[in-house]
Amino acid sequence: MKAYWIAHVDVTDPDQYSQYTQRAPAAFALYGARMLARGGRSEAMEGRATPQRSVVIEFDSYEQAVACYHSPQYQEAKRHRKDVAQAEVIIVEGVAPV
């Protein structure tokens, strides 16, 4: 069953954040991830204010999504995001097709 990373990110230093965005795709590629949404137009309909960036990444399985997050490649990329962005990342399992 598919799984998704859903991330909300507020960037405080775009130049340094680019170090993250240059590295993270390598980890995603290793785990067969597909970028479904990344930083496009968004509007908060309920809840907290809209973050600067909303991201949705699809994986073939929950296990792949979790493994990607914990991979050395992603953790290296994440290190470059740590002090220059506030991020919320969740992994959610999809539903079976009807």
C-alpha beads as a LAMMPS data file, in Angstrom:
LAMMPS data file: protein, C-alpha beads

98 atoms
97 bonds

1 atom types
1 bond types

-500.0 500.0 xlo xhi
-500.0 500.0 ylo yhi
-500.0 500.0 zlo zhi

Masses

1 110.0

Atoms # bond

1 1 1 0.000 0.000 0.000
2 1 1 1.279 3.475 -0.859
3 1 1 2.519 5.848 1.817
4 1 1 3.143 9.580 1.847
5 1 1 5.430 12.075 3.478
6 1 1 3.488 15.214 4.266
7 1 1 5.691 18.123 5.239
8 1 1 5.085 21.739 6.172
9 1 1 8.190 23.888 6.129
10 1 1 8.969 27.504 7.015
11 1 1 12.410 28.526 5.772
12 1 1 14.428 31.188 7.596
13 1 1 17.587 31.090 5.422
14 1 1 16.844 30.230 1.774
15 1 1 20.509 30.178 0.750
16 1 1 21.466 27.609 3.372
17 1 1 18.202 25.690 2.802
18 1 1 19.304 25.143 -0.787
19 1 1 21.980 22.815 0.618
20 1 1 19.128 20.595 1.825
21 1 1 17.169 20.781 -1.441
22 1 1 20.272 19.818 -3.408
23 1 1 20.887 16.697 -1.284
24 1 1 17.440 15.337 -0.398
25 1 1 16.426 14.218 -3.934
26 1 1 19.217 11.607 -3.947
27 1 1 17.644 9.926 -0.912
28 1 1 14.176 10.099 -2.475
29 1 1 15.464 8.480 -5.672
30 1 1 17.002 5.575 -3.729
31 1 1 13.580 4.738 -2.278
32 1 1 11.492 5.237 -5.426
33 1 1 9.776 8.393 -4.159
34 1 1 7.573 10.525 -6.404
35 1 1 7.147 14.213 -5.658
36 1 1 3.422 15.039 -5.836
37 1 1 3.446 18.588 -4.451
38 1 1 6.284 20.903 -3.524
39 1 1 5.888 24.522 -2.559
40 1 1 3.091 25.432 -4.983
41 1 1 0.141 27.650 -4.192
42 1 1 -1.675 26.723 -1.012
43 1 1 -4.335 28.169 1.240
44 1 1 -5.185 27.167 4.791
45 1 1 -8.880 26.337 4.972
46 1 1 -8.779 25.228 8.613
47 1 1 -6.163 25.061 11.336
48 1 1 -2.860 26.859 11.451
49 1 1 -1.686 29.434 8.944
50 1 1 -0.335 28.198 5.644
51 1 1 3.365 27.320 5.885
52 1 1 5.786 28.713 3.312
53 1 1 6.119 25.287 1.724
54 1 1 3.884 22.231 1.722
55 1 1 5.300 19.004 0.321
56 1 1 3.705 15.629 -0.490
57 1 1 5.951 12.727 -1.516
58 1 1 4.601 9.304 -2.512
59 1 1 6.316 5.987 -1.772
60 1 1 5.310 2.481 -2.807
61 1 1 5.048 1.368 0.826
62 1 1 5.039 2.647 4.378
63 1 1 8.255 0.739 5.021
64 1 1 10.030 2.502 2.140
65 1 1 8.855 5.893 3.381
66 1 1 10.168 5.229 6.883
67 1 1 13.422 3.727 5.583
68 1 1 14.018 6.781 3.403
69 1 1 13.573 9.122 6.359
70 1 1 16.056 7.150 8.467
71 1 1 18.545 6.588 5.633
72 1 1 22.054 8.030 5.923
73 1 1 21.442 9.969 2.704
74 1 1 18.346 11.728 4.025
75 1 1 19.819 12.331 7.469
76 1 1 22.802 14.036 5.801
77 1 1 20.451 16.279 3.805
78 1 1 18.350 16.989 6.894
79 1 1 21.431 18.167 8.753
80 1 1 21.568 21.112 6.318
81 1 1 17.934 21.996 7.037
82 1 1 18.108 21.793 10.816
83 1 1 19.020 25.374 11.737
84 1 1 17.514 27.179 8.750
85 1 1 13.942 25.858 8.603
86 1 1 11.126 24.805 10.887
87 1 1 9.697 21.541 9.530
88 1 1 6.858 19.212 10.412
89 1 1 7.108 15.845 8.649
90 1 1 4.632 13.012 9.015
91 1 1 4.412 9.692 7.221
92 1 1 0.932 8.401 6.532
93 1 1 -0.171 5.136 4.969
94 1 1 -2.540 5.408 2.028
95 1 1 -5.805 3.544 1.602
96 1 1 -6.504 0.549 -0.606
97 1 1 -8.078 1.469 -3.955
98 1 1 -11.824 1.043 -4.003

Bonds

1 1 1 2
2 1 2 3
3 1 3 4
4 1 4 5
5 1 5 6
6 1 6 7
7 1 7 8
8 1 8 9
9 1 9 10
10 1 10 11
11 1 11 12
12 1 12 13
13 1 13 14
14 1 14 15
15 1 15 16
16 1 16 17
17 1 17 18
18 1 18 19
19 1 19 20
20 1 20 21
21 1 21 22
22 1 22 23
23 1 23 24
24 1 24 25
25 1 25 26
26 1 26 27
27 1 27 28
28 1 28 29
29 1 29 30
30 1 30 31
31 1 31 32
32 1 32 33
33 1 33 34
34 1 34 35
35 1 35 36
36 1 36 37
37 1 37 38
38 1 38 39
39 1 39 40
40 1 40 41
41 1 41 42
42 1 42 43
43 1 43 44
44 1 44 45
45 1 45 46
46 1 46 47
47 1 47 48
48 1 48 49
49 1 49 50
50 1 50 51
51 1 51 52
52 1 52 53
53 1 53 54
54 1 54 55
55 1 55 56
56 1 56 57
57 1 57 58
58 1 58 59
59 1 59 60
60 1 60 61
61 1 61 62
62 1 62 63
63 1 63 64
64 1 64 65
65 1 65 66
66 1 66 67
67 1 67 68
68 1 68 69
69 1 69 70
70 1 70 71
71 1 71 72
72 1 72 73
73 1 73 74
74 1 74 75
75 1 75 76
76 1 76 77
77 1 77 78
78 1 78 79
79 1 79 80
80 1 80 81
81 1 81 82
82 1 82 83
83 1 83 84
84 1 84 85
85 1 85 86
86 1 86 87
87 1 87 88
88 1 88 89
89 1 89 90
90 1 90 91
91 1 91 92
92 1 92 93
93 1 93 94
94 1 94 95
95 1 95 96
96 1 96 97
97 1 97 98
